[in-house]
């Protein structure tokens, strides 16, 4: 790590090394991107019957969410290490840059996967039974971009398994009502993943990858993303109806719709310079705002 600058206290060398490695692992799995996942998982927690929710069950749920995401992101970095090394935008990532070794990355993935399976087993029989299937699905995403345009939707569904998993953990069942939320979240993720892929059109074409922007062109890809987000918004409306949510939810959802509109105003075929603003800032606000809408409606019920 870099030496401490003026006004900073230097850590002991051992502590500095440990913290630096933890920082690299956090960057490898993009831990900060958990803001896209956790609010929707917590929304499912609020919507589900909570008679059996105690601190112990909550701990296993949160540990399962974090470990599953860590395993999926770590595996993706391993599978894509060659592509990341060849792409100037991603060449600085931890594995291609050599800051995390391949064996270290595999150990991280295996441990994370093991923790996830353990957490699922501690919750209930259905969670234990479905956990290997869920884990296999999210790990398989890393290869989908090599053969199908559905990779964006695959990523969306893999991410949207979080609210479904919370529902299973709390109820021991998997109802179709929560699957409407899952589908809405999947379409939301797929939409912004299409936008994000617009940055790598030429690279994806060169390497034969199946992203919608590379195969259809940026202009058409933007319309696909708009379509995904329109369907996502309609799905969120349906969720409100299915769970008898009230006016506070509707107000929050209208603000979410405004953020969807802003996201697509920030990006155009001729100007992709604000994709990061659309991807990180706006979508982080979407997930947090949605959770707050569900939470407020359940607390105050106007």
N, C-alpha and C positions, 0 to 999 in steps of 0.2 A: 504494500500500500504506500501511498505518497506520504511523506513526512508531514507532521502537523504544522499548519501555518500559524501565523501570529494570532494570539488570543485563544489557541486551542491547547488542551493538555494532552500530551502524548500518552498513548496506552502502552503497557508493557508489550514487548515483541510477541510473546505467545498470544496474548489477548487480541492484539492487532491481527495476527494471522487467522485466528478463529473467527473473529468478526468479519474479516475480509472474505473468508470462505462462505460463511453464512450469507453474506451480502450477494456473493456470486450465485449461490443456489437460489436465493430469492429472485434475482434477476433472471435466472435461467427459466424459472417457472412463471415469471411475471406475476409475482405474488400480489403486486399492487392492482392487478386486473381482477382480483377477487371482488372488487366493487361491482363487476358485471354479474357475478354469480350469486353472492350471498343475499342481496336484497330480495331476489325472487324466491330463494330458498326460505328466507324468513317470512315472506308473504304467504307461502304455503303453510308454514307453521301456524300463522295466525288464522288462516282459513280452515285448517283441519280441526277436528275435535281434539281438545287438549286435556282431557281428563287424566290421561296417563303421562303427561309431561311433567317430569321432575328434573332436578339438576343433573342426576346421573344420565337420564335419557338425552337431555339436551347436550351434555358433554359428548356422548357417543355420536350424536347427529353431526355436531360441528366438526368433530375429529374425522368422521367419514367424509364430509364435504371437502375438507382441506386435503386429506390424504389422497382421495380420488383425483382431485384436480392436480395435485403435485405429481402423481404417477403419470397422468395423461400428458401434462406439459413436459415432464422430463423425458418420457418416451418419444414425444414429438421432436424434441431437440436431438435425441440420438438418431432417430430415423432420418431427419433432415440435415444432418451435420454436413454432408457433402454439398447439398444445395445451398446451405447457409454460407459455407466457405466460398462458394462461387459467386454469390450475390453480394455486391458491394454494400447494399443496405443492411445485410445481416452478418457480414463477415466478422464483425466485432463481437458476436455473441460468445458466451463463455466456452463452449466446446470447440468450435472451429478456431477460436483464438488461443486455445490451450490453457485457459485459466481453470477449467474443470476437465479432468481426464475422463476417458471413456469408461474405465472401470468404476470410477467414482460415480459417474452418472447412472450406470447400470445398478450399482448398489443403492443409490437414492431411489430409483424407480421401484426396485424389488421391495425395499423396506416400506415405501409409501403404499404399494399395492397390498402388501401383507397387513399393514395397519388398517387399510380400508376394509379388507375382508374380515378382519377381527372385529372392527366396529359394527359391521353389518350383522355378524353373528351374535353380537351382544344385544342387538335391538329386538329382533323377532324372527321367526322361521321364514316368513316370506322375504324379508330383507336379506337373510343369509342365502336363500335360494336364488334370488335375482342378482346378487352382487357380482358373481363371476361373469354373467351375461352383460351387465352394465359396464364392468371394467373392460371386457373384451371389445365392446362397442366403441368406447371412447379411445382405446388404444389403436383400434383399426383406422380411426380417422386419419392418422398420420400417412397412410398409404393411398387414401381415396383420391387425392389430388393428382395421382399418377394415372388414373384410368376413368374418372367420371366427373361430369359437371355437378353432380349432386354432392360434391365435397363440402360446399358451403352449408347445405341443409344438414349434412351429416354432423358437421361441427355444431350447428345450431341445436340439433336434437341431443347431441352428447352433452352440451352445456345445460340444456333444459331438463335433463334428467335430475338435476338437483332438487327442484320442487317436487317432482314425482317421488324421489327418494325420501324426502322429508315426510311426505304424506304416508308412504308405506311404513316408515319408522314409527309414526304416531298412531296409525290405524290398523296396521297389519293387513291392509287391503290396498287395491289399486283401482280407484273409481274413475269413470269416464269424465266426471266433472273436472278433476284435477288435470286430466289429459288435455283439456281445452287450454288451460294455462300453459302446459308443457308445449303445445303446438304454437301458441302465441309467442312464447319466449324463443322457441326454435326459429320462427320466421324473423323475429327481431334480430337475433344473432346472425342469421344467414344474410340478412339485408346489409348489416354493417360490415360483414366479412367480405361481401362483394365489393363494397366501396373500398375497403382496405386493399383488396387485391388489385385495384386499379393502379397502384404504385408499381407493380411488378409485371406489367403487361409484356414488355419486350423480353424480360428474363424468362417468364413462363412460356412464351412462345418458343424461345430458343431451346429450352430444355423439355419441351413437349408436355408441359403440365396442363391440367384440365381446370383452369379457372374460367369463370364466366367472362370476365373482361378480356382474357387472352383469346378465347374462342369466338366471342360474339362482338368484340369491340367495346370500347369504353362507353360510347353513347347508348348502346342497347343494354349494356350492363347496368347503367344508372337507372334505366327504366325497370329492369328486373328488381333492383334493390328497392325502388319506390313501390313496386307491386308487393314485395315481401312485407314492407313496413305498413302498407295499407291493410293487408290481411292481418298482420299482427295487431294493429289498432282495433280492427273489428273483432278479433278474438278476445282482446282485453275487455271490450264492451260486453261480449257474451259471458265472460267470466263474472262480470258484475251482476248480470241477470241470474246466472246459475247459483251464485252464492248470496243473492238478495242484498247486494251492497247498495248503499244509498247515495245521497247527493254529494257527500264529501269525496267519495270514490270517483264520481263522475267529474267533479271539478278537477281532481288530480289527473284523471285520464285526459281531460281536455288539454291540460298543460303538457302532458306526455305527447299528445298529438302535435302541439306547437313545437316541441323539441324535435320530433320527427321532421316536421316541415323545415325547421332551421337547419337540421343536419343536411338536408338535400339542397338547401339554398347555398350552403357553404361549398359544395362540390359541384363542378360542372365539367363537361367534356374538355373544355379549353383551359380550365384552371383547376388543377388537382393539388395545389399548394396547401390547401387547408384541410386535407384529409385527416391529419392527426388531430386537429381541433374537433372535427366531426366524430372521429373514432373514439378518442379518449374522453374529452370533456363532455360532449353532448350525450354520449351513451352512458357515461357514468352518472350523469344527472337523470337520465331516463330511468335507470334501475332504482336509484335511491328515491326518486319522486314517486315511482309506482309503489314502492314499499310504504312510504309515508302516507300515500292515499289509502292503502288497505288498512294500515294501522289506525289512522285517524278515523276512518269510517267505522271500524270496529269499536273504538273507544267512545265515540260521541254519538254515532247513529242519529243523524238529523232526519 
